[in-house]
């Protein structure tokens, strides 16, 4: 997958993502996308991934799913629903 494709896909669905109105979620998503584009898929050269060959996955082109009827998850709502234990 190339960086342009990922960036375009993210831009296409960004406004419909849960928590899209949250500046913190937006920042986290931007940071994560940039990091993934820079690093790419993990390889078997990385110790934590040495037994997992991601090559077949990285050769596919995936489209992000369309938004379904999901509730608008705000950080407050997530905190209220997370069960600690």
SULHUJO-V645216 format. One record per backbone hydrogen bond with DSSP energy under -0.5 kcal/mol. NH is the residue of the N-H (numbers start at 1). CO is the residue of the C=O. If there is no record, write none. Layout:
# SULHUJO-V645216
nh | co
NH | CO
NH | CO
This chain:
# SULHUJO-V645216
nh | co
6 | 2
7 | 3
8 | 4
9 | 5
10 | 6
11 | 7
12 | 8
13 | 9
14 | 10
16 | 13
17 | 14
20 | 17
22 | 19
23 | 21
26 | 22
27 | 23
28 | 24
29 | 25
30 | 26
31 | 27
32 | 28
33 | 29
34 | 30
35 | 31
36 | 32
37 | 33
38 | 34
39 | 35
40 | 36
46 | 43
49 | 46
50 | 47
52 | 49
53 | 51
54 | 52
58 | 54
59 | 55
60 | 57
62 | 60
70 | 68
73 | 71
74 | 72
78 | 74
79 | 75
80 | 76
81 | 77
82 | 78
84 | 82
